[in-house]
Structures are given as C-alpha cells and as structure tokens.
C-alpha cells in the first residue's frame, strides 16, 4: 500500500525539509562558532499542528484549549514539521553549546498595519470552515517586538537552554464566541480547557511570551495606533521565571490570568516531543464515569519499532512520576534493554501527563477515581491500538513496575493471565495493605489541612504551600528505611544530617507538585487490590497468575513491607522468584537513579536480565 505524502505543500517534502532544516542547522553552527550568546529562531505556530483540512480525519484537533507551549507539537504537514525539526536542532545544540541560549518564536498569521482594519473577519461555518490554527493572528509590531525582546531580555532563555514561545493575540479574528464556533463550524465540542475560554478567546495561549518577553499583544478591538502598555508579570509567573518548563495559564482579553496548574515535572513531560497521546474519549471508568472528548493516555515508546525487537516490555509509571523520569534505566545495556526490547512507558492517569485533575476545567466538578484496573484497561486498549496483541499466542514479554507500577504489573497478571509472560514487581505489592493505608491517610490529611483545600468542591483553590511542606516532611519518615537515619546512611548521599536530608531532598521534591493530582494518585493507590477479581480472596486472585513473577521488595520498605511480600511469594509458589533488596534506602531502593544507589541498581538489573533469560 502506497503511503500518503506528509502534507499538502507545493514543494516536495524532501526539498522543503532539506532547505528549512539544513539552513537552520548551518546558521546555528555558524552562530555558535562565532561566539553568539543568544540565537533566535523564527519558527511557526504551524509546528503545533496546522493542516489545510479544516474538518475530517486530516484536520488538526488539539488535545485541550487554549493550546500552549506544553501542549506538545503535532505537525501534520511538512512546513510545520520542518519548523519543529529546526527547534530540535536548537534543543540539541543547547546540550553542548552551554554558553549560548536559544529561543524559538512560534508566530502565525501576521496582520500588517494596513490590513488591521479588515478585522474582524466573517465567522467560519460548516459550509465554509477554516483550519483552527488560522483563527489566531498577530499584529506585525508584536512579532517585531517579540524578536527584539528574544534577543535582548536575559530571562528569555538561560545559557545552555532552549525556550519556545507562542505569539498570538488574546482573541480570534471573529466576533463570535470561540467554543460556539468550534461546535457549529468544525463540529468539535467538549475539549478539555486548561483555562476559561470566555467570549472569542484565542485558541493559542501566548501568556508565556507576555510574561517572559514583556509583549502586550494587540487585539483587533483596539485601533492599530493605540499604545498598549507592557503587562506586568504575575506573582506566580515571576516565581517560575527562568524555569524552562514553566507553564503559564493563558490570559484572555479583559480577564485575569488563572493560577498555574500541573507540576513542573508534568509540564516538562508534556513538552517531550516524543510523547504520544492515545485517545480515551468515551472510555468508561470503573466508577461509571465516561472520560470526555480530548482525554488521553500519554505514553512514550523506546527502542526498536514494535514488531522489530525481541519483544515488548511495558513499564507503567509510579506515584508522582512521569515517563521521562524513568529513562535512566531504559536504553541499550540498561535494566530495560532497548538493544533487544521495545519498551512502552504509559503515564498513570492522574499524574498530570495523562488525563488528570490538573487538565480538567474546575467547573467540570469533582475529578473521578482512576483505579489501577482502569489504568491497566486503558493500557491494554493502547497496546491493541499499537498492534501489540497481548494474547496467549503473543503475550507481553514483561511488565516491569516499581511501587504503584508494581500494583499495575500485578493487575495485568491477574486480570489477563494469558496476556503477560513475566512481571517484575519492585518495592510493590498485589494490593494496598492496611499499613500502607495509614501512610496514605497521613499524607492526604497533611494536604487537606491547608487552608487552600475546598472540601465542598473537592479540590484546592490555590497551591497549598504549607500542606505540601507537611506532605514532604511526613513522606521523609516513610520513604527510606529506619537505618537511613539511625545509622546516618544519609551521609553517603552527601547530607550533613537527617534534617539536612529532609530539607534538601524531600521538601523540594514535593514543593511544586499539583496537589489535586497528588490526591488523585493517592486515591488510585489506596483503592488497589487484585482480589477485587475474586471477591476479596487474595489467595484465589494470585492463583490466577500464569506469569513468572520476579518479586523484589526492600527489606526496609516501610509501607510495601517485606512481610507482605513474603506472604505473596508463598501464595505464588514456584511461579515466583523472590529476590529482596537489602538497603537502608527503603522504598527508594527500588528507584535507584541516585548515585548512592548503584548497588541497588546493579542488583535489580541482574535479576531482571535473569528473568528475561528464562
């Protein structure tokens, strides 16, 4: 079957890509060689997902509105692809040219002064639709000012980093309300909203450029000659200034900027150019709720293309983890060896990257419970979509999970016994035990004790700074083994005292988390129990397991305890390979990305290799 062309441009894809990408790379190299301290690239908002088709299967439909820099680029034609590849050239250059900072400006549909009076345009309709990204526009002077600011403002990008900025007016070219037009002209409704879309609000969010570059974008509602004062950055945005992952909620014409949502780690993960999103629109949760249009399961694929490696390894994320934080053990020669296996990493529902409270319009009401069972059902649907059969004839080679990832691995083995050949449960269990529930209750109570908690609404009205600090302090007492403190093992990790360890390790780890997402994941964790398949009988549930199980608890884990793991191993019998990790790091031992956990990493890798060799 002949593959369709990448896009609709008149130039052939190969010529357009050659000219745009090669010229960008050559110019970048020359600038670095000349000692340039700042490189500014005129990119395009078309990299976000422009298509000539306004409706139908070839049309671009964003995952949420308004589209911001962290939405993730989805080029559908060669021009947009060439601009995204140009940005990737700069992203790569920033890793080695650490004295140079790089800025990409994604602007679209420049309106010149002499054409300003032509706005507003007649609204698109079902009979005469207009591609969504063409609804946005920018005054030519704003584009010029953004380029000047990108060159001159130190905060536009730090040395050795690359920052992308969307440039757009705060509204569309039309008078009519944007959400109404989406439905009537393009047949699109129910997209998740990252911030309110009042009136004719733009489909693109330029708040990052407004805050960091100081550009006050003009609206057609203002005369072209009217002076627009520079906008002062908000307190929240100022606090995040300089962070390459900072997400700024879009400010609309005549409205205040809503608060920032989602953790920095989640925002970085969403910006990963290789992250993909599997559509979960209409997916029914175990609680009976249907996920709305635009809901997705975010995932990333590593290693050989599916079907070309030795097999498939699934590596679900754990509590407060996102896919790119697991990459330290994925790659050629790593624990999950991509020289042999294709590794697929799905993000947990609720972690801020897949469908989560931080991605839900607060007006939509209480976020639902995402159970472990829901996550695994969604993962199975994803794998089937990718052509991975998950069948008795072609089972998954391995489901590898740490902590909450282990809960998901067990769910795979119990819910679909014939679909997985092996599981590795590292510092995890088949269900959330009673002691574990006590731990979860304590950190949940710490969050909700903050004045920002709105019990009636079931969510936080603002970031609970004190609640997150209490959350981190409590977690520090559970997350490592007792001898980490009593035997001063923290000194191996470079900390002067127990207090120093808590202050510099645990408190910063949770200080900027999205509290609504944390609560969602706590609910998922607390609800986990494979015995739901067998009327509460754990023995019967584990009796369903056909996979080979590598069970690796840590002897000092304080909530997924060694005793519980020993009981599970006894119930599994000869299907289980029991290899405890001896470590003062406790639960942390199963996530050995820190330098002081090299022995734990080697132990885990050794036994995963042995499991895969069976």
N, C-alpha and C positions, 0 to 999 in steps of 0.2 A: 504494500500500500504506500503510495507516494505521500510524504509528509507535507503539510501545508507550509507556505512561506511564513517567516517570523511575523511579518506585518504587511502594511499596505503602501509603504513609501515608494516613490517612483524610482529612487536609487536602489540598486540591488543591496540586500542585506550585507553581503561581504564588502562591498565598496564603502557603504556608509559606516560600518563598524571599523574598517581599516582606517578611513580618513579621520573619524572623530576620536577613536581610542588611541591610535598611534600618534596623532598630533598632540593630544593631551599628555601622553607619556613622554614624548620628546621635549615638550615645553617644560614639564615638571622636572625632568632630568637636568635641563639647562639651568633652570632657576636654582635648583639645589647646588649645582656645580658653581654657580656664580655667588653663592652665599646668601641667597634670599632668605629673609627671616619670616616672610609670610607669602603664601601662594593662594590666590583667589581664583576659583574656577566658576565660570558661568555655566551652570548646569541647567536643568529644566525640571519643572514640575511634571513633565510628561514621564519622567522616570517613575513617578508614583503609580502610573497605570493608565496612560492615555490610550484610547482606541478610537479609530474612525467610526466604529459601530457604536451607536447610542443605546441600542437595545439588542437583546438577543444573546446568544452564547458567546459572542466575541466582544461584548461590551464590558467595560471595566466597572465593577461594583465593589466599593470599598468594604472593609470588614466593620468599620464604625465611622461615625462622623462626630465632629469635623476631623478630617484627615490631618494628622500632624507628622512630624519627622519620625516618630517612633511607630507609626502605623506599619512600616515596612514597605519597601518599594515593590511594585508589581508591574514592571514594564510589559506591555503587550504588543508593542511594535518596535521596530529596530532603532528608531531615533531615541526613544526613551531608554532602550537597552544600552545604547552607546553612551548615553549620559551617565547611567548608573555604573557602567564599567569604567568610565572616566573617574568617577568618585572612588571606585575601588582601587584605581591606580594611586590616588592620593592617600587612601586609607593604608595601603601597603607601604607607600613612601614614608608615612609618618612613623612607622615602626623602626625605621633605621635613621631617617633624617631628623634626629631629635632636636636640632637647633632651629628647625623650620616648622611653622604652624600652617595648617591647610584649612581652607574654608570653601565650601561649595554652596552656591546660591541657586535654589530651585525656583525660578520665576516662570510665570506663564501669562500669555495673552496681554501683552503690554498695550496700553491705550495711550496714544500720544495726545499732547495738549490740544491739538487742533481737532481731535476726534472726541474729546471729552464730552462735548455737548450731545453726542449721539446716544449717550446713555441716559436712561435705561433702555434696554432692548425689549422688543416684544417677547413675551414668555414662550418657551418651547411648549409643544403639545404632543399628544400621542401621534398625531398626523405628521408633525414636523419636530421630532425630538432633536436634542443637541447633546453630544457627549458630555458627561458630567463634569469633567475637569475644565471644560470650556465655559462653565458657568462662572468660574473665578476670573479675576482680572487684576491688573496692577497699573497704577499710573506710572508713566515713564520716569518721572522725577523720583519716585520712591525706589525704583530699581537702581537709578544712578546713586541715590543716597546710600542704599544698602551696599553697593560696591565700594563706595568711599569708606563707609564705616567698617566693612570687612577688611579693608587694607589697614585702617588706622587705629581701630579700637583693640587694645590688648586683650580684652575679655572675649573677643570673638572666637579665639581658639588658643589653647596653651601650646607652647613648643612641643613638638613630638606628638601632636594630636590632630585629628581631622573632625571638623564640625560641619554639618549640613543645615541649611536654613530654608524654610519655605517662605516665599514672598507673595502676599496676596492681600487685596483689600478686605475689609471686615465684612463685606456683604457680596451678594451676587450681582450680576448685570441686570437683574429683573426686580420688579416691584413686589411680585407675588411671594408669599411665604415659601421658603425652600422645601420644607417637608411636604407641603401640599403639592408642590410642583413635582417632586420626586415620584409621588404616587400617580399623579394624573398624566405626566409626560413620559416617565420611564417605567412606570409600573412597579416601583420599588417602595417598600414600606417596612417599618419595624427594625431598621438598622439600629444597633446599639449606639448610644450617644455618650461620648466622653465628657461633654459639657452641654448645657442647654443650647438649643437651636431656635432662638426666638426670631420671628419675622423672616426677612430674607438673608439670614446669616450665611456667610460663605461656607462652602464645603471644604475649604482648606483653612487650616489654622496657622497663622503667622505670628503667634504670640511670642515664640522664641526669638524671632528677629526683632520684634518690637521691644522685648526686654533686653536682649543682649547687644543688639546693634543700634538701638535707640531710634528705630524708624517708626514714625507715626503714619500709618498707611491711610491714604486719602480714600474717601468714598465718593461715588458719583453724586451723592446727595449734597456734597459741598461744591461750590464753584471752584474751577481749576485754579483760580488766583488766590483762593483763601489760604491764609497761613495756618498750618496745623502744628500746634506745639508738640514738642517731643514728650513722649509718655514716660513718666517716672516708673521704674520697675517696682513691683510689689515687694513687700517684705519677704514673702515666701520665695519669690523668684530670686531675690537678692541673696537669700541664704544658699541657693543652689547654684549661683553664678560660678562659672568655671568648671562645673561638672559636665563632662561630655555626654552623660546620659540624662541630663535634666530634662524633664518633661514639663512644659508649661501649658496649662489648660487654656483653651482659646478664648480670648476676649472679643466680644462682638460689639458692634457699633451701638453705643448708648447703654452698655451693660458692664457690670463689674466682672473681673476675672474670677471664676470659681477656683476653689483650692486645688492644689496639685494632688493627683491620685496615683496609686501604684508605687511600689518600691523602686528605688534606683536600679536594683538588680533586675527586676522585671522589665523596666524600661530599656535597659541595655539588651536584654534578651529579645525583646520585641524589635529592636533595631538591627538584630542579626540578619544580614542579607540572605542567609541560607535557611532561616527558619521558614517553615511552611505551615499552612493552616488547613485542617480538614473540617469541612463544613458540618456543623452539628445542628443546623436549623431543623426544628421539629423533633429533635432527639428527646425521647421520654425518659425522665429520671425515675428512679425507684420510688420517689415520693409522689409521683404522679404529675409533676410539672413538666411542661414542654419547653425546651430551650427556644429562644426567639430567633428570628432571622438574623444572621450575622454571627451567632455563637460558633465557636470553633475550638478544635483540639490542636494546639500548637505542637509541632514536632520538628525534629531535625534528623537527617539521615547521614551517616558516616560510612566511609569505606566503599567497597565495590558497589556498583549498581545492583539493585535487587535482582537476584537470579544469576549473578555472575561470580559470587563468592562461595565459600564453603557452606554457608548457611546464614540464618538470621538470628541476631541477638536483640532482645527488647530490653531496654534499660529505663524504666519509669523513674521520674524524679521523686524526691523525698520532701519532707516538711521544709517549707521556706527555701527550697532550692529551685533553680531554673536550669534549663538544659545546658547552657554554656558553662555552668559551674561544675558539670560532671566530666568535662572534656579532658581533665588531667589524667584520667585512666582509660581514655579511648584513643586508639591510634595504633600504628604498626609497633608490635612488641609490647604494647601496654596490656593491662588486665583484660580489656575487651579489644582483642587484636584485629584491627581493620586490615591487616595484611591477609587475613583469612576470611573474616566475617563482615557482613553488613550489619551495622549497629543502628538501631532506630531508637531515638530518645523522645518519648511523649511527655509533655508537661502536665502535671497534675491539674485537674480542674480546681480553680480557686487559688492558683499560685501567682496570678497576675499576668500570665502569658497566655495560657488557655482561658476559656471563659471564666470570669471571676467577678466577685463583688466590685472590685475597682474598675471594671469595664462595664458596669451596669449603671444606668441612669438611676440616681437615688429615688426619683419619683416613681420608679417601677415597683417599689416596695421591698419587702424582706427578701434577701437572696435565698435560694433554695439550698437544701442539703445535697452536696455532691458525695455520694457514697463511694467507697472503694469499688464496690460492684459496678456502679455507674462508670467509673473511670475505666475499668477493665472492659466493660461492654463497648465503650467508645473506642478504646484501643483496638479491640478486635474488628470493629467496623472500619477503622482506619487501615489496618493491615489487609483486610479483604479488598478495600479500595485500591491499595497499592499492589495487589496481585499476590499477596502472601496468603497462602491457603489456610494455615492454622488447622490443618486436618490430620486425621490419623495417618494418612499416607504421606503428608508433608508437614510434620509438626515444627514449631519453633525449636531451634537448637537450644536456646537458653533464654530464660527471663531472669535477669540479674537485678536485684533490688536491695538497697540499703534503707533501713528504718521504715518509713512509710512505703518505700519502694518494695521492701520485703513483704509488707501486707498485700501489695498488689501482685507480687510473684506468687504467693500462696493462693490468692483468689484465682489466678489463672489455672493453677494446678488442680484446684478443687472444682471450679465452675466448668472447666473444659479439660478433663483429664487426658483426652486423646490429642489435645492441641499443642502440648509442650513436652519436649523430651527431657529437659532438665530445668531446675530452678536453683538459684543461689540466693539464700536469704541471709543477709549480713546485718547483724545487730537489729534484727526484726523478729516478727512472730506471725503466727496464723491469726491472731486476734489481739485486740487491745485488752490487756488484763486489768485487774482491779487496782493494782499499784500504779499502773500507767494512767488510769483514770484519775487517780488522786493528783498525780503530777499535772495532768492536763487541766484539771479543775483549778489548781493553784495559779497557773499562768493565765488562764481565762479570767479568773477573778481579779488578778492584778490589772489586766487591761480594762475591765469594766469598772474598776474603782475610780478611773479617771473621770473628771467632770465632763469630758467630751463624749462620753457614752450616752446615747439616747435610747433608753430601754424601750420606749414606745415604738420608735422607728426600727429598732433592732440593728442600729449601726452607729458609727461615730460621726459627730457633726464637724469635727476637725481632728488633726493628728493628735493622739493622746500622748504627749511627750512624757509626762510622768508615768503613765501607765506602761509605756514601752520600756522605760528605765527599770521599773519594778519587774516587768516581764523578764528582762535580761538578767537582772540580779537573781531571780528565782531559778532561772534556767541554768545559771552557772553552778548552782548547787546540785543539779541533777545530771548535767550534760557530760561530766567527767567522773572518773572513779574517785572513791574516797581517798586513796593514797596519792592522787594528784596533788591534794592539799596536805595530807598528814605527813607524807614523805617528801614534800617540796618538789614534786616532779615538774611543776610548772617552771622551775629554773632551767630545765633542759630546753624549754621553748623560749627562753630569753626574758622571763619575767622576774622581777625582783622580789615579789611577794604575792600572796594569794590575792590581796586587794588590787595590786597592780595588774594581775591576770584578769580579774573581773572587769576592772576599769578599762583595760585596753583590748580585751578580746570579746567578752560577751556583750557589754553595753553597746559598743559601736555596731556589733553585728545585727542588733535589732532596732537601733535608734531611728532608722529611716524606713522601717517596714510599714506596709499598709496594714493597719490594724484590722480592717474588715476582712482582708484576705487571710490574715493570721487566724481570725476566728473561724472562717470558713474551713480552713485546713484542720483546725482543732476538731471541729465537728466531724469531718471526714475520718480523722484518726480515731476518735473516740467511738465511732459507730462500727469500726472494722471488726468483722468476725466471720470467718469462713463457715462457722457452724450454722449460719442462717440458712444454708442449703439443706441442713439435716435436722431441723427442729431444735437447734441448740446443742446437739450432741457432737462435741469436738472429735471424739474417737471415730464416729461414723464419717464425719467430714474428712478427716485425714485418711480414712480408709478408702476414699475415692481417688486419692492421689496415685497416679501411674508414673509420674516423672521421677527421675533421680533427683534427690534433694541434697544440696550442699548447705548445711546449717552452720553458720559461723557467728555465734553470739560472742560478746566480750565478757570475760569473767567478772569485770567490774561495772558492767552496764547497770545503771540504777533504775531504769524503767522497762526496758526489754531484757528481763533478767535471765541469768544463766539457768536458774532453776526451772523457769518456764520452758526454756529451750530444751533442757534435758528431758522434760516430760513429753514435749512434742517429738523429740528424737525417738523416745521409747515407743510412742504410738506409731511412728512411721516405720520402725523396724529396719530391715535390711534395705529399704529404699533410701535411707538417709546416710549421708556421710557427715559425721559430726566433728567439726574442727574449730573448737573455741579459740578466740584471740585472747592471749594473755597480755593485758595492757592496763596501765594506770589511767589511760585516756578515756576509759569507759566507753560510753556511746560514741564518742568522737573517733574511736579507733576504727570504726567501720567506714569512715570517710577520710582516708589518710592523705589528704592533699597538702597537709602542713609538713614542713621539713623534718620536724622532730618525730614524725610517724612513719619513717622509712621502713622500719622493721615490720610494722603492721601492713604496709602496702605490699611488701615482698611476700609476706605470709598469705595474704588474700590472693595475690596474683598466682602464686604457686598452686594453690588448691583449685582455683578456677581453671587453670590450664589442665590439671589432672582430671577434673570433672569433664572438661570438653574432650579429653583424650579417651574417655571410656566408650 
